[in-house]
C-alpha cells in the first residue's frame, strides 16, 4: 500500500518546476559547460536549502557542503578570477581613481 494515499503535496511539483526552470535558464546562459553544471548544482542546492529551512527551520550541513563543492567547481571552471588577478585589477582601478 502506498504511503501517498492522499496524493503528493503541491510543493513537490513546484520544487521540481523551480529546479527545471532554473536549470533551463542556466543552460541557456552558459551552454552545456562545466560552469553550467556548477551553477545548476548551486541552484539546486539553494532550492533545497530554502525549502528545508522554510519547513523545518534548519539548514542541513550536507546541503552546505554540496554548495561549497559546487562553488569550487565553478571557480575551477574559470568563472571566478584567481585572487591575485582580482587584487591586481583592484589595484589598477584604485590607481586610475587617484589620477
N, C-alpha and C positions, 0 to 999 in steps of 0.2 A: 504494500500500500504506500502511495506517495505521501511524503511529508507536506507537500504543497496542495492540500486538498482545496483550499480556498483560492488558489491561483497565486501567481507571483505578484509581489508588490509593484506598484507603478514606478518605484525608484530604480529598479534594475534596468528596465528598458531605457530610462532617462540617462542612467550612468553609461550604458553601452552607447547610446546616441552621442553623448558628450565626448566619449573616447573616440568614437568613429569620426565625428566632425572635426575634432582637434587633430587627429592623425591625418585626415584628408587635407586640412589646411597646411599642416607641416610639410607633407609630401609635395603639395602644390608649390610651396615656397622654396623648399630646399632640394626637391627631387629625391630620387632614390639613392641617398648617400649615407655615409656613416654619421654625418651630422644630423640628418633627419631621424635616424634611428635613435640617437641620443636625445634629441628634442622630443620625440614621441614617448620615449621612456620617462622623460621628465614630466610630460603632460599627464601620462597615465598615473604616475606617482602622485602628482598634485591632486588629481581627481580622487584617488584612493585616500590620500591624506585628508582632504576636505570632507569627504563623505564619512569617514571613520570618526573624525573629530566632531562633526555635527551630530552623529548618532550616539557616540559613547563618551565624548569629551576627553579623548586621549589621542595622542599621536604616537603611532607604533614605531619602535626602533627599526623594524625591518623595512618600513617604507622610507625612513630617513636614510638608511644605508643604501637602498636602491637609488634614491635621488642623488646621493653623493657619488655613487658609481656612474650614473648617467651624466652627471656634471663633469666627471673626469674624462669620460668618453667624449663628451662634447669638446672639452679642451684639447684632447688628443687629436680630434678630427680637424683641428686648426681653426676652430671658430673663435677661440679666445686667444688673444696675443699673449706671448710669454711675458712674464713680469718685467724683465729687463727692457723689452721693446716698449712696453706700456710706460715705464718710467722714462725712457728716452723721449718718447713722444710728449709726455707731460713736461719734461724739461724744455723741449723745443717750444712748446706752446707758452710756457712761462717766459722764455727769452723773447718771444715775439710780443708778448703783452707789455714787457718792460720798455721796448723800443717804440 
